[in-house]
Amino acid sequence: MNKKELLWYKDDQFKNQFSNEFQKKLIASRWNIFKKLIKKHINKKQISILDAGCGDGINILGLKIILKELNLNYTIKAIDINVIRLERVKKIFPCVDLEQIDITHETITTEKFDLIVFNHVLEHIKNDEKALKNLSKALDVEGLLILGIPNEGCLLATLRNHLFQRKILKYTDHVHFYTLASIKQNY
């Protein structure tokens, strides 16, 4: 199946994520973790942010809320390989600097960022090591990388994928099914 034929490639993530109570709570929990990490590790009043693999901009919304609460000034650059998603971000967040980029093939940017959010993207990228190396080049020496990945290799997800919701494996574009153990071993 071609990547562009997959529903996730073109569906509206704001609609999908925020129309489901469980998903809304999950996102709120994720944003709370972001807030705690930013409070703990960012010691500047003006920060530069890269949302790598921004999708429809859900984390941009969360970052804007968090940074307002923390009284921080910021600039946001968002990158994604998916033109459809970048167009949506442009409509919702016209002041965000956007760029279509493949994080594994190109220099992402010559800029250095105080904060990089790379949330639920790595599992989609075949050359995950190259993506992480490229991001490390864009991260300021004292910067913070927030990396979020699903624990899809755990027992519960394995049961879901192979027993309860087998269609997931037919439609997923995930090329990695990380576990805590595999992350510790490889990174």
C-alpha positions as CSV (number, residue, x, y, z in Angstrom):
1,M,0.0,0.0,0.0
2,N,1.3,3.4,-1.0
3,K,2.0,5.8,2.0
4,K,-0.4,8.4,0.5
5,E,-3.2,5.9,0.4
6,L,-3.0,5.4,4.2
7,L,-5.8,7.1,6.1
8,W,-3.4,8.5,8.7
9,Y,-1.5,10.3,5.9
10,K,-4.4,12.5,5.1
11,D,-7.0,12.4,7.9
12,D,-7.7,15.3,10.2
13,Q,-5.7,14.6,13.4
14,F,-7.4,17.4,15.4
15,K,-10.8,15.9,14.6
16,N,-9.6,12.3,15.3
17,Q,-7.7,13.1,18.5
18,F,-10.1,15.6,20.1
19,S,-13.3,13.8,19.3
20,N,-12.3,10.9,21.5
21,E,-12.3,11.4,25.3
22,F,-9.5,8.9,25.9
23,Q,-7.3,10.6,23.3
24,K,-8.0,14.0,24.7
25,K,-6.9,12.8,28.2
26,L,-3.8,11.2,26.7
27,I,-2.8,14.4,24.9
28,A,-3.4,16.4,28.1
29,S,-1.2,14.0,30.0
30,R,1.5,14.3,27.3
31,W,1.3,18.1,27.4
32,N,1.7,18.0,31.2
33,I,4.9,16.0,30.8
34,F,6.1,18.6,28.3
35,K,5.4,21.3,30.7
36,K,7.3,19.6,33.6
37,L,10.3,19.0,31.3
38,I,10.3,22.6,30.0
39,K,10.0,24.0,33.5
40,K,12.9,21.8,34.7
41,H,15.3,22.2,31.8
42,I,14.7,25.5,30.1
43,N,16.2,28.5,31.9
44,K,15.7,31.2,29.4
45,K,12.8,33.7,28.8
46,Q,13.2,33.6,25.0
47,I,13.4,30.2,23.4
48,S,13.5,28.7,19.9
49,I,11.5,25.6,19.3
50,L,11.5,23.0,16.5
51,D,8.5,20.7,16.1
52,A,10.0,17.9,14.1
53,G,7.3,15.9,12.4
54,C,4.6,18.4,13.4
55,G,1.7,16.6,11.7
56,D,-1.4,18.8,12.0
57,G,0.1,20.9,14.7
58,I,-1.5,19.3,17.8
59,N,1.8,19.8,19.8
60,I,2.1,23.3,18.6
61,L,-1.2,24.1,20.2
62,G,0.0,22.4,23.4
63,L,3.3,24.3,23.4
64,K,1.6,27.6,22.9
65,I,-0.6,26.9,25.9
66,I,2.3,25.8,28.0
67,L,4.6,28.6,27.1
68,K,1.9,31.2,27.8
69,E,1.4,29.6,31.3
70,L,5.2,29.7,31.9
71,N,5.4,33.3,30.6
72,L,8.0,32.4,28.0
73,N,8.6,34.1,24.7
74,Y,9.2,31.8,21.8
75,T,9.6,31.2,18.1
76,I,8.4,27.9,16.5
77,K,9.6,26.2,13.4
78,A,7.7,23.2,12.3
79,I,8.8,20.6,9.8
80,D,7.1,17.6,8.3
81,I,7.4,15.4,5.2
82,N,3.6,15.6,4.6
83,V,2.4,18.5,2.6
84,I,-1.2,17.9,3.5
85,R,-0.4,18.3,7.2
86,L,1.8,21.4,6.6
87,E,-1.1,23.1,4.8
88,R,-3.4,22.4,7.8
89,V,-0.8,23.9,10.2
90,K,-0.5,27.0,8.0
91,K,-4.2,27.6,8.3
92,I,-4.3,27.1,12.1
93,F,-1.0,28.7,13.0
94,P,-0.1,31.2,10.3
95,C,2.8,32.7,12.3
96,V,4.7,29.4,12.6
97,D,7.7,29.0,10.3
98,L,7.0,25.8,8.2
99,E,9.1,23.7,6.0
100,Q,8.6,20.4,4.1
101,I,11.6,18.2,4.8
102,D,12.6,14.6,5.0
103,I,14.4,14.5,8.3
104,T,16.7,11.6,7.2
105,H,17.9,13.0,3.8
106,E,18.5,16.7,4.3
107,T,20.1,19.1,6.6
108,I,17.1,20.0,8.6
109,T,18.4,23.5,9.4
110,T,21.5,25.4,10.2
111,E,19.7,26.9,13.2
112,K,20.1,25.7,16.8
113,F,17.0,25.2,18.9
114,D,16.5,25.4,22.7
115,L,13.7,22.8,22.5
116,I,13.0,20.1,19.9
117,V,9.7,18.2,20.1
118,F,9.9,14.9,18.2
119,N,6.7,13.2,19.3
120,H,5.3,10.0,17.8
121,V,7.4,10.3,14.7
122,L,10.4,8.1,15.1
123,E,8.5,4.9,14.8
124,H,7.5,5.9,11.3
125,I,11.1,6.4,10.1
126,K,13.1,3.5,8.7
127,N,16.5,5.2,9.3
128,D,15.7,6.2,12.9
129,E,19.4,6.6,13.8
130,K,19.9,9.1,11.0
131,A,16.9,11.1,12.1
132,L,18.2,11.3,15.6
133,K,21.6,12.4,14.4
134,N,20.1,15.1,12.3
135,L,18.1,16.4,15.3
136,S,21.1,16.3,17.6
137,K,22.8,18.7,15.1
138,A,19.9,21.1,15.4
139,L,19.8,21.0,19.2
140,D,21.6,23.7,21.2
141,V,24.3,22.4,23.5
142,E,22.0,23.2,26.5
143,G,18.8,22.4,24.6
144,L,16.1,19.9,25.4
145,L,14.9,17.1,23.1
146,I,11.5,15.8,24.0
147,L,11.2,12.4,22.3
148,G,8.0,10.5,22.5
149,I,7.5,7.0,21.0
150,P,4.8,4.4,21.6
151,N,5.7,1.3,23.5
152,E,4.2,-0.9,20.8
153,G,6.5,-3.8,21.4
154,C,5.2,-4.3,24.9
155,L,3.0,-7.3,25.7
156,L,-0.3,-5.3,25.7
157,A,0.4,-3.8,22.3
158,T,1.5,-7.1,20.9
159,L,-1.7,-8.7,22.0
160,R,-3.7,-5.8,20.5
161,N,-1.8,-5.9,17.2
162,H,-1.8,-9.7,16.8
163,L,-5.0,-10.8,18.5
164,F,-7.6,-8.1,19.2
165,Q,-7.1,-5.5,16.5
166,R,-5.1,-7.4,13.8
167,K,-6.1,-4.8,11.2
168,I,-3.6,-2.4,12.8
169,L,-0.7,-4.3,11.3
170,K,-2.3,-4.1,7.9
171,Y,-2.7,-0.3,7.9
172,T,0.1,0.9,10.1
173,D,3.1,2.6,8.6
174,H,5.2,2.0,11.7
175,V,8.5,0.4,10.9
176,H,9.7,0.1,14.5
177,F,7.9,-1.4,17.4
178,Y,9.9,-0.1,20.3
179,T,10.0,-1.3,23.8
180,L,11.8,0.2,26.8
181,A,14.4,-2.5,26.5
182,S,15.1,-1.9,22.8
183,I,15.5,1.8,23.4
184,K,17.9,1.2,26.3
185,Q,19.8,-1.3,24.2
186,N,20.1,0.8,21.0
187,Y,20.2,4.3,22.3
